[in-house]
């Protein structure tokens, strides 16, 4: 069984088992490195020959300028040397190789892990710049093909925790002094719930980012305590207020209804007729008062010398029509052929009021 098959079984045997896609990315990146090594040095791959110099040369070869290739019969092995990848892909390749060489040392295939040597050399330099190894954490996330936005949210959430922890503890050396512990994590969680004013979904996202980072930091030996068991908060739903309606018993409802008897319906009928009669009398009285008011207004305008406009005849007939002019028929009532010329002087008051309207 070759080393890649052993590495594949190792990945699937872990408690925190990687997905099939993640394992596929690991193996693809490692195969690319092996092809580059064999094309570069013209020897079969041997992990014991890999040094920090080899890793640095691989990094420069992958991000350097493109080399010209012969389009006629080019060597496939040399094309691997000339192949270039993006900075993000390089970070993912290095993270896969780091995982692979950690496995090789664990299984005794190599005595020295070149990535450990690289980390030891740059540890003192990066301690002041990146004491929480957030750059390595980002590289770790690249292996899982996380989107740029997801990685950005992870890093922002972890940075917010680090900033808060420094303010609370009053120290910059949180890891070296062992200040990152369960009590600090629980206090941060309580702060998010009680004072930050975030929604439950936002709080759980921040806790998920922190849990991802703590799990990675523990696996890398950055943290000595197991702090990855950060539980999400329960997203309690707000209770809906439903007003309670007090339903009275049927007996009470019947007692509140008006009593009815034998004479109830006739009394109501008489009352309704009386109301209609009063309404009619009110209309007649109002109409008479309106006519008196109009007369008074007319007299006032006459006395003050104001121009008075008299309503003209409402008939559409231009001249008086006589009975002889209608087919020579006599004795036809004037109300038939000239109703608007009939005098209302001798009519009753009610008829005259209605005629005005």
C-alpha positions in Angstrom: 0.0 0.0 0.0 1.5 3.4 -1.0 1.7 6.4 1.2 -1.4 8.2 -0.4 -3.6 5.2 0.3 -2.4 5.0 3.9 -3.0 8.7 4.3 -6.5 8.3 2.9 -7.4 5.6 5.4 -5.9 7.8 8.2 -8.2 10.7 7.3 -11.3 8.5 7.3 -10.4 6.8 10.6 -10.3 10.1 12.6 -13.0 10.9 15.1 -13.6 14.3 13.3 -13.7 12.5 9.9 -13.2 14.6 6.9 -15.7 14.6 4.1 -15.1 12.8 0.8 -14.6 16.2 -1.0 -12.0 17.3 1.5 -10.1 14.1 1.2 -10.2 14.4 -2.5 -8.7 17.9 -2.3 -6.0 16.7 0.0 -4.9 13.9 -2.4 -5.1 16.1 -5.4 -2.8 18.7 -3.9 -0.3 16.1 -2.7 -0.2 14.4 -6.1 0.5 17.8 -7.7 3.4 18.3 -5.3 4.8 14.8 -6.0 4.7 15.4 -9.7 6.4 18.7 -9.3 9.2 17.2 -7.1 9.9 14.3 -9.5 10.0 16.6 -12.5 12.2 19.1 -10.7 14.8 16.7 -9.3 14.4 13.8 -11.7 14.1 11.3 -8.9 11.3 9.2 -7.4 9.4 10.9 -4.6 10.8 10.1 -1.1 9.3 12.1 1.8 12.7 11.9 3.7 14.3 14.0 1.0 11.8 16.9 1.5 13.3 19.8 3.4 12.3 23.4 4.2 14.3 24.4 1.1 12.2 22.1 -1.0 9.0 23.7 0.3 10.3 27.2 -0.3 11.3 26.3 -3.8 7.9 24.8 -4.5 6.2 28.0 -3.3 8.4 30.2 -5.6 7.8 27.9 -8.5 4.0 27.9 -8.2 3.6 31.7 -7.9 6.6 32.8 -10.1 6.3 34.1 -13.7 5.1 31.7 -16.4 8.0 30.0 -18.2 7.9 29.5 -22.0 7.0 26.0 -23.1 7.6 24.3 -26.4 4.3 23.7 -28.1 5.9 20.9 -30.3 6.4 17.7 -28.3 6.7 19.4 -24.9 7.6 17.1 -22.0 4.6 16.4 -19.7 6.8 16.3 -16.6 8.4 19.7 -17.4 4.9 21.2 -17.9 4.2 20.5 -14.2 7.2 22.6 -13.3 6.0 25.4 -15.5 2.4 25.3 -14.1 1.3 28.2 -12.1 -1.5 28.4 -9.5 -3.2 31.3 -7.7 -2.2 32.5 -4.2 -5.3 31.0 -2.7 -4.7 27.6 -4.4 -1.1 27.7 -3.1 -2.3 28.2 0.4 -4.6 25.2 0.1 -1.8 23.1 -1.4 0.5 24.0 1.6 -2.2 23.2 4.1 -2.7 19.8 2.5 1.0 19.1 2.5 1.2 20.2 6.1 -1.4 17.6 7.0 0.3 14.9 4.9 3.7 15.4 6.5 2.2 15.5 10.0 0.7 12.0 9.2 4.1 10.8 7.9 5.9 11.8 11.0 3.1 10.3 13.2 3.4 7.0 11.4 7.2 7.0 11.5 7.9 7.4 7.8 10.0 10.6 8.4 11.9 11.8 11.4 11.6 15.5 10.8 8.6 17.4 9.5 9.8 20.2 7.3 6.7 22.2 8.0 7.5 22.1 11.8 10.9 23.4 11.0 9.4 26.2 8.9 7.0 27.0 11.7 9.7 27.0 14.3 11.8 29.4 12.3 9.0 31.9 11.8 7.4 31.4 15.2 9.3 34.2 16.9 8.8 36.6 13.9 5.0 35.9 13.6 4.4 35.9 17.4 4.3 39.6 17.5 2.3 40.0 14.3 -0.1 37.0 14.5 0.0 35.5 18.0 -3.3 33.6 17.4 -2.1 32.2 14.0 -5.1 33.5 12.2 -3.2 33.3 8.9 -2.7 29.5 9.4 -6.3 29.2 10.4 -7.3 30.8 7.0 -5.1 28.4 5.2 -6.8 25.5 7.1 -10.2 26.8 5.9 -9.0 26.9 2.3 -8.7 23.1 2.3 -12.4 22.8 3.0 -13.2 24.9 -0.1 -15.0 27.5 2.1 -16.2 30.5 0.2 -14.3 33.8 0.5 -17.3 35.3 2.5 -17.4 32.4 4.9 -13.7 32.6 5.6 -14.0 36.3 6.1 -16.8 35.9 8.6 -14.9 33.3 10.5 -11.8 35.5 10.9 -13.9 38.6 11.8 -15.7 36.7 14.5 -12.5 35.3 16.0 -10.9 38.8 15.9 -13.8 40.2 17.8 -13.4 37.6 20.5 -9.7 38.3 20.7 -10.2 42.0 21.0 -12.8 41.5 23.8 -10.6 39.0 25.6 -7.7 41.5 25.6 -9.9 44.2 27.0 -11.3 42.0 29.8 -8.1 40.3 30.8 -5.9 43.4 30.3 -3.1 41.4 28.6 -1.9 40.9 25.1 -0.3 37.5 25.7 -3.6 35.6 26.1 -2.2 32.2 24.9 1.2 32.3 26.5 -0.3 33.3 29.9 -3.0 30.6 29.5 -5.8 33.2 29.8 -8.0 31.5 27.1 -10.0 29.0 29.2 -13.5 27.7 29.7 -14.4 30.5 32.1 -13.4 33.2 29.6 -15.4 31.4 26.8 -18.5 31.2 29.0 -18.2 34.9 30.0 -17.9 35.9 26.3 -21.0 33.8 25.5 -22.9 35.5 28.3 -21.8 38.9 27.1 -23.1 38.1 23.6 -26.5 37.1 25.0 -27.0 39.8 27.6 -25.2 42.9 26.6 -24.3 42.9 22.9 -27.9 43.0 21.6 -27.3 40.5 18.8 -30.1 38.2 17.5 -29.9 34.5 18.4 -28.9 33.6 14.8 -26.0 36.1 14.9 -24.8 34.9 18.3 -24.9 31.2 17.2 -22.9 32.2 14.1 -20.2 33.9 16.2 -20.1 30.9 18.5 -19.8 28.5 15.6 -16.8 30.5 14.2 -15.2 30.5 17.6 -15.8 26.8 18.0 -14.2 26.1 14.6 -11.1 28.2 15.6 -10.7 26.5 19.0 -11.0 23.1 17.5 -8.3 23.9 14.9 -6.0 25.6 17.5 -6.3 22.5 19.8 -5.4 20.2 16.9 -2.4 22.3 16.0 -1.2 22.4 19.6 -1.7 26.2 20.0 -4.1 25.6 22.9 -3.4 23.0 25.5 -7.0 22.9 26.8 -10.0 21.4 25.1 -12.3 24.4 24.5 -14.1 23.5 21.3 -17.3 22.4 23.1 -19.0 25.7 22.8 -22.7 25.1 22.7 -25.1 27.4 20.7 -27.9 29.2 22.5 -31.5 28.1 22.2 -33.4 30.3 19.8 -36.5 30.8 22.0 -39.5 31.9 20.0 -41.4 34.9 21.3 -44.8 33.9 22.8 -47.8 35.2 20.9 -50.3 37.1 23.1 -53.8 35.9 22.5 -56.4 37.9 24.5 -58.8 35.6 26.4 -62.5 36.3 25.7 -64.8 35.7 28.7 -67.8 33.9 27.5 -70.9 34.5 29.7 -73.1 31.6 30.5 -76.3 31.3 28.5 -78.4 32.1 31.6 -76.6 35.5 32.0 -77.0 36.3 28.3 -80.8 35.6 28.5 -81.1 37.8 31.6 -79.5 40.8 29.7 -81.9 40.6 26.7 -85.0 42.8 26.8 -88.2 41.1 27.9 -90.8 40.6 25.3 -94.5 40.0 25.8 -97.9 39.9 23.9 -98.1 43.7 23.4 -94.5 44.2 22.5 -94.9 44.1 18.7 -97.9 46.4 18.4 -96.3 48.9 20.7 -93.2 48.9 18.5 -95.3 49.4 15.3 -97.2 52.4 16.9 -93.9 53.9 18.0 -92.4 53.6 14.5 -95.5 55.2 12.8 -95.4 58.0 15.3 -91.8 58.7 14.5 -92.5 58.8 10.8 -95.4 61.2 11.4 -93.3 63.5 13.4 -90.6 63.5 10.7 -93.2 64.5 8.1 -94.5 67.4 10.2 -90.9 68.5 10.8 -90.3 68.6 7.1 -93.5 70.7 6.5 -92.6 73.1 9.2 -89.1 73.5 7.9 -90.3 74.0 4.3 -92.7 76.8 5.5 -89.9 78.5 7.5 -87.7 78.4 4.4 -90.3 80.1 2.4 -90.7 82.8 5.1 -87.0 83.3 5.1 -86.9 83.7 1.4 -89.7 86.3 1.5 -87.8 88.2 4.3 -84.6 88.1 2.2 -86.5 89.4 -0.8 -88.0 92.3 1.1 -84.6 93.2 2.7 -82.9 93.3 -0.7 -85.8 95.5 -2.1 -85.5 98.0 0.8 -81.7 98.2 0.5 -81.9 98.8 -3.3 -80.1 95.7 -4.2 -80.8 94.2 -7.7 -83.4 91.5 -7.4 -83.4 88.6 -9.8 -86.7 86.9 -10.4 -86.7 83.3 -11.5 -87.8 83.2 -15.1 -90.5 80.9 -16.5 -89.5 77.3 -16.3 -91.6 76.3 -19.3 -89.7 75.4 -22.5 -92.6 76.7 -24.5 -91.8 80.1 -26.0 -95.4 81.4 -26.1 -98.7 80.6 -24.5 -100.4 77.7 -26.0 -104.2 77.9 -26.4 -106.6 75.0 -26.7 -107.4 76.0 -30.3 -103.8 75.5 -31.3 -103.8 71.8 -30.2 -105.5 70.0 -33.0 -108.5 72.4 -32.7 -109.7 70.7 -29.6 -111.3 72.9 -27.0 -112.0 72.5 -23.3 -108.6 70.9 -22.5 -107.3 71.5 -19.1 -104.5 74.0 -18.9 -102.5 71.7 -16.7 -102.1 69.4 -19.7 -100.6 71.8 -22.2 -99.2 74.6 -20.0 -98.7 73.2 -16.4 -96.1 75.9 -15.6 -98.5 78.7 -16.3 -101.1 77.6 -13.8 -101.6 79.9 -10.8 -101.1 78.3 -7.4 -102.8 81.1 -5.5 -105.8 79.1 -4.6 -103.9 75.9 -3.9 -103.6 74.6 -0.4 -100.4 75.3 1.6 -99.1 71.8 1.3 -99.5 71.8 -2.5 -97.9 75.2 -2.8 -94.9 74.1 -0.7 -94.4 71.0 -2.8 -94.8 73.2 -5.9 -91.9 75.3 -4.8 -89.6 72.2 -4.7 
